[in-house]
Amino acid sequence: MNVKVLKLCKEAKTPHKGSKDAFAYDLTATSVEDKGDGRIVYGTGLALQIERDECDKQAKDLTLGFQIRPRSSVHKTGLSLANSIGTIDEDYTGELKAVFYNILNELPNYKVGDRIGQLAIDITTNINFVESSSLKKTDRGIGGFGSTGK
């Protein structure tokens, strides 16, 4: 699968894997904006677009997109990715950014040039929601939040 990469600044780095078999692609910060309220916005200087070939276009029920995930080393910072996983819709062509909460001031934050997150592609199917007056009974039923005992 090809993904077009538009570098919005000269410092931007094309997403890259840390190792040959890594699952996701590292994203590098090209800018940082401290909002002053505990939020820190990191820009990547990149815009992406998935290239769909004719075969992909036939899969009309599938929607592609990207996810920005925190790196496993985020625990070494005072940061937490604001929405846990950032979803980038297939039709979004603006700059990829990641917003973090600064929750531990005594630990260092990411700086420009640091790898700030990981990018993975995701696939979903289009769903038709059909209103109903009832649902089939299941063994679990309405039990939630740990009700399976596992």
C-alpha positions as CSV (number, residue, x, y, z in Angstrom):
1,M,0.0,0.0,0.0
2,N,1.3,3.4,-0.9
3,V,0.8,6.5,1.2
4,K,1.7,9.9,-0.1
5,V,3.8,12.0,2.3
6,L,3.7,15.8,2.1
7,K,6.5,17.4,4.1
8,L,5.2,20.7,5.4
9,C,8.6,21.8,6.7
10,K,12.2,20.9,5.9
11,E,12.7,19.2,9.4
12,A,9.9,16.7,8.8
13,K,10.8,13.1,8.7
14,T,8.9,10.4,6.8
15,P,7.4,7.9,9.3
16,H,9.8,5.0,9.8
17,K,10.0,1.8,11.7
18,G,12.4,1.4,14.6
19,S,13.2,-2.1,13.5
20,K,12.4,-4.3,10.5
21,D,9.5,-6.1,12.2
22,A,8.1,-3.2,14.2
23,F,4.3,-3.0,13.9
24,A,4.0,0.8,13.8
25,Y,5.9,3.8,12.3
26,D,7.6,6.4,14.5
27,L,6.6,10.0,14.2
28,T,9.0,12.8,15.0
29,A,8.2,16.2,16.4
30,T,9.0,19.3,14.3
31,S,7.2,21.8,16.5
32,V,5.9,22.1,20.1
33,E,3.3,24.4,21.5
34,D,2.7,24.6,25.2
35,K,-1.0,25.7,25.5
36,G,-0.3,26.8,29.2
37,D,-3.2,24.8,30.5
38,G,-1.4,21.4,30.8
39,R,-1.8,20.6,27.1
40,I,1.2,20.3,24.8
41,V,0.7,20.1,21.0
42,Y,3.4,18.5,18.9
43,G,3.4,18.9,15.1
44,T,5.0,16.4,12.8
45,G,5.3,18.6,9.8
46,L,3.6,15.8,7.8
47,A,0.4,15.4,5.9
48,L,-0.6,11.9,4.5
49,Q,-2.9,10.5,2.0
50,I,-3.6,6.8,1.3
51,E,-3.3,5.9,-2.4
52,R,-6.2,3.6,-3.3
53,D,-5.8,1.5,-6.4
54,E,-8.7,0.1,-8.4
55,C,-8.8,-3.1,-6.3
56,D,-9.1,-1.1,-3.1
57,K,-11.9,1.0,-4.6
58,Q,-14.0,-2.1,-5.1
59,A,-13.9,-2.7,-1.3
60,K,-16.5,0.0,-0.8
61,D,-17.5,-1.2,2.7
62,L,-14.0,-0.7,4.0
63,T,-12.7,2.6,5.3
64,L,-9.0,3.1,6.0
65,G,-7.4,5.5,8.4
66,F,-4.5,6.0,10.7
67,Q,-4.0,5.8,14.4
68,I,-1.4,7.7,16.4
69,R,-0.5,5.8,19.5
70,P,1.8,6.7,22.3
71,R,5.3,5.2,22.2
72,S,6.1,2.6,24.9
73,S,8.8,4.9,26.3
74,V,6.2,7.7,27.0
75,H,6.4,6.6,30.7
76,K,9.9,8.3,30.8
77,T,8.2,11.6,30.2
78,G,5.6,13.5,32.2
79,L,3.1,13.1,29.3
80,S,0.0,11.2,28.5
81,L,-1.5,11.2,25.0
82,A,-4.7,13.2,25.4
83,N,-7.1,10.9,23.6
84,S,-5.2,7.6,24.2
85,I,-5.2,6.9,20.5
86,G,-5.6,9.6,17.9
87,T,-7.8,8.7,14.9
88,I,-7.0,10.2,11.6
89,D,-9.7,9.8,9.0
90,E,-8.9,8.8,5.5
91,D,-10.1,12.1,4.0
92,Y,-8.1,14.3,6.4
93,T,-5.1,15.8,4.7
94,G,-3.9,18.3,7.2
95,E,-0.8,18.2,9.4
96,L,-0.6,15.2,11.8
97,K,-0.4,16.5,15.4
98,A,-0.5,14.8,18.8
99,V,-1.8,16.5,21.9
100,F,-0.5,15.4,25.2
101,Y,-1.4,16.2,28.8
102,N,1.6,17.2,31.0
103,I,0.7,15.2,34.1
104,L,4.1,14.9,35.8
105,N,6.0,18.2,35.8
106,E,9.1,16.6,37.4
107,L,9.7,14.4,34.3
108,P,11.0,15.8,31.0
109,N,8.7,16.4,28.0
110,Y,9.4,15.5,24.4
111,K,11.4,18.1,22.5
112,V,11.5,19.0,18.8
113,G,13.4,16.1,17.0
114,D,12.1,13.4,19.5
115,R,10.0,10.5,18.4
116,I,6.6,11.4,19.9
117,G,4.3,8.6,18.8
118,Q,3.7,5.7,16.5
119,L,1.5,5.6,13.4
120,A,-0.4,2.5,12.4
121,I,-3.0,2.0,9.6
122,D,-6.4,0.8,10.6
123,I,-9.4,-0.7,8.6
124,T,-13.0,-0.6,9.5
125,T,-16.2,-1.5,7.7
126,N,-19.2,0.7,7.1
127,I,-22.1,-0.2,9.4
128,N,-25.8,0.2,8.9
129,F,-27.4,0.8,12.3
130,V,-31.0,-0.6,12.4
131,E,-33.3,0.5,15.2
132,S,-34.9,-2.4,17.0
133,S,-37.4,-2.8,19.9
134,S,-35.4,-5.8,21.4
135,L,-32.1,-7.7,21.3
136,K,-31.5,-11.4,21.4
137,K,-30.7,-12.9,24.8
138,T,-27.1,-13.8,25.5
139,D,-25.4,-15.6,28.4
140,R,-23.7,-12.3,29.4
141,G,-26.7,-10.2,28.9
142,I,-26.4,-6.7,30.5
143,G,-23.4,-7.6,32.7
144,G,-20.5,-5.2,32.1
145,F,-17.4,-3.7,33.6
146,G,-15.7,-6.9,34.8
147,S,-18.9,-9.0,35.0
148,T,-17.2,-12.0,33.3
149,G,-14.9,-12.4,36.3
150,K,-11.7,-12.1,34.2
